[in-house]
């Protein structure tokens, strides 16, 4: 079983439990940006492994270690910040090297 979250622009998130995957949410609006080395110099809250950060509404239950697909790339959710922006999750993503 696979669980997926679809966003307005080729976003897909699912949670992995053992060998199964389950859908978390569907049709969420989101904003994302690629993280550069320069951004990491000025934002001490960015993890070293973060390559993309995403802002989504708090309408879903996203957790650290969930998998997110963005434009045919696979990412691991490294951090879920729930306090920076009220009503939103601020996600930090890194490369997901786990198997399918």
Buried (B, 14 or more C-beta within 10 A) or exposed (E): EEBBBBBEEEBBBBBBEEEEBEBBBEEBEBEBEEBEEEEBEEEEEBBEEBBBBBBBEEEBEBEEEBBBBBEEEBBBBBBBBEEEEEEBBBBBBBEBEEEE
